[in-house]
Amino acid sequence: AFDRKQRAFYYVRVLENPTCRWSTWDAVRAGATPHPDLPRFIQERAWTSPIWFTPR
């Protein structure tokens, strides 16, 4: 829980659920086999900048 009296540092990293690559979707729609050298799924990542909180 957030405590206004405590100094804090927050940093967030996020992993998306794996999803099909656009090239996989294109191959499926075209009735072709996806390219064997490419992964069929990708997992995007995101992160935030550090957030500092100093009580006053």
C-alpha positions as CSV (number, residue, x, y, z in Angstrom):
1,A,0.0,0.0,0.0
2,F,1.1,3.5,-0.7
3,D,2.5,5.3,2.4
4,R,2.9,9.1,2.0
5,K,5.5,9.2,4.8
6,Q,7.9,6.7,3.2
7,R,10.5,7.6,0.5
8,A,9.9,5.4,-2.5
9,F,11.3,4.4,-5.9
10,Y,9.1,2.8,-8.5
11,Y,10.1,1.1,-11.8
12,V,7.8,-1.1,-13.9
13,R,8.6,-3.7,-16.5
14,V,5.8,-5.4,-18.4
15,L,5.7,-8.5,-20.6
16,E,2.8,-8.9,-23.0
17,N,1.2,-12.2,-23.6
18,P,2.8,-14.0,-26.6
19,T,1.0,-13.1,-29.8
20,C,1.3,-14.2,-33.4
21,R,3.8,-12.3,-35.6
22,W,2.2,-10.4,-38.5
23,S,4.1,-12.7,-40.9
24,T,2.5,-15.7,-39.3
25,W,-1.0,-14.2,-39.8
26,D,-0.2,-13.4,-43.4
27,A,0.9,-16.9,-44.1
28,V,-2.2,-18.4,-42.5
29,R,-4.5,-16.1,-44.4
30,A,-2.7,-17.0,-47.7
31,G,-2.9,-20.7,-46.9
32,A,0.9,-20.9,-46.8
33,T,3.4,-22.3,-44.3
34,P,5.0,-19.6,-42.1
35,H,8.7,-18.9,-42.8
36,P,10.7,-21.5,-40.8
37,D,13.5,-19.1,-39.9
38,L,11.1,-16.7,-38.1
39,P,9.5,-17.4,-34.7
40,R,5.8,-17.8,-35.0
41,F,5.1,-15.8,-31.8
42,I,6.6,-12.7,-30.3
43,Q,6.4,-11.3,-26.8
44,E,6.6,-7.5,-26.5
45,R,8.2,-5.7,-23.6
46,A,7.7,-2.3,-22.0
47,W,9.2,-0.4,-19.1
48,T,8.8,2.9,-17.4
49,S,11.3,5.5,-16.3
50,P,12.1,5.6,-12.6
51,I,9.6,7.4,-10.5
52,W,11.0,9.0,-7.3
53,F,8.7,10.0,-4.4
54,T,10.0,12.2,-1.6
55,P,7.6,13.0,1.3
56,R,7.2,16.6,2.3
